C-alpha cells in the first residue's frame, strides 16, 4: 500500500520537505524582461567568457548550483544528491557540472519540464529519508538549443508568430528536511503530481505551446481531483512555457471542464518577456520555468506575498529525429505544490 | 484469417479516431493562433528583392558601359552579391535584414551565401574538418541537390518534347 500516494498520480510529502536555498540566473535578454529584477544573477555576456556555447551553459549551470548551495548555508559535501537536466544532447551540461561537483548525481531529461521533475525527485528523496539535502536544477541556453533543434544563429529566416524563444537561464533549489530552528519563513513542498505523456497529434515544431497544453490540463485536473483542492486554494498557478497560445488553451479548456482558474493562473513563458522584446509567443526551455520558480516565485514566497503556489513545468518530448520523421510531439507536465505555513 | 482481418479493421478504426481527434483539436486551436502576415511579408519581400535585383542590374550595365562583356559583368555582380551577403552574415547583420525582408534576400543568391557562412560559423566549435567542412552544406546541400535534379528533369523534357512534335 502506497501510504504517501493520493488518488491516481499525486505524491503527498507528509514530512514536508522545505526549500532551504535557491538561486536563479538569466541571460542578458531575459534579464531585461519584466522578471529580471527578481533574478539573482543576470549574465552580462551570454557566452560566459567560454569558447563554445555548450561550455557557456555548463558554466552558467555550475555557478547557479554552487550559489544555490551557498544560499542554503550548506557546504557542497552536505548535499547528498544532485538531480539536474538540460536540453543539450545526452544532457551534456548537467553531466559536466556533476563531474566538477563530485557529488552523487542522477541526470534527468524531461525536456522543458525538467525543473518540476527534479523538484519531484529531490522532494521524494528527502521525504523518504534518503537524503538530508538534495539539489534540484535545470538549465537551457538559447544558443545551444537553436543550433541543436533549429537553425544556425546567423541564418536569415522569419519565425512564425506562434514560435517561442528558448530562454537562456537556469535555476536551482536545495530541498532539505524541516528542522525547528529554521523558523517559519521557509517554503514547504507539500504535494507533487507526476504527469502522463499526452499527445494530441500536433507535429508542427512552431506550435509547442499547443502540443504541451493538453498535458498541462491533464496534470492540473488530476492534481485537483487527487488532492481535493480547488483552483481557488492557490494564490498562483504557474505553467512552465506554454506561451501565449498554450496559456489561452489551458485557461479556456479548464473553464469548459468546470475549473475556473481566474487571475491566479499565468505562464512563465508569457511573463518572462514583454511584448517589445519581439519573442513572438513567449519564452520556452527548461531555463524558463527554472529561473522564474527559483527567482520570482521563491522570493515572493519568502516575503509572504504568495502563500500557496502550484508550479507546472511543461515539456515537449520531441527530438530532432522524431520531427524529421514526421512524428507528433508528445507533451508532459509535472506539478509541485508549495506552501508557506502561517 | 478472420481474426487478422478484424484486428486490421480495429487498427484502422483507431487511426481514424486519432485523426478525427487531431483535426478537432487543430480546429479548436485556430481561434488562439495568430496568423502570419503574408501580405505584409510578401510586399516587403517584393520591394527589397526587386530593389536588390534592380540595383545589381544597374551596376551590371555600368560595368558593360566601361567595356566589360555581358558574361564577365554578370559574374562580377554575382560575386559582389555573394561577398556582401557573406560579410553581412559574418558581422551579424544579415539575419536582422532577413527578418525584415524575408524572401527578398533569402531567394536571391544572397540567401544561399548566408546559409553557408552561417553554418560554417556555427559549427566552427566542432573543428575545421568535421565541423565547418562537414556542416557547411547542411542547409545549402539540399538546395543544390534539388536544383540539379530539377535541371536534369527540365533538360530531359527539353530533349524529349521536340522529338514528338
Interface residues (C-beta under 8 A of the other chain):
Chain A: X51 X52 X53 X54 X147 X151 X152 X153 X154 X155 X156 X157 X158 X160 X161 X162 X200 X201 X202 X207 X210 X214 X244 X245 X248 X249 X252 X328
Chain B: X18 X19 X21 X22 X25 X26 X28 X29 X32 X33 X34 X35 X36 X41 X89 X90 X92 X94 X95 X97 X98 X99 X102 X105 X106 X111 X114 X115 X117 X118 X119 X121 X122 X123 X125 X139
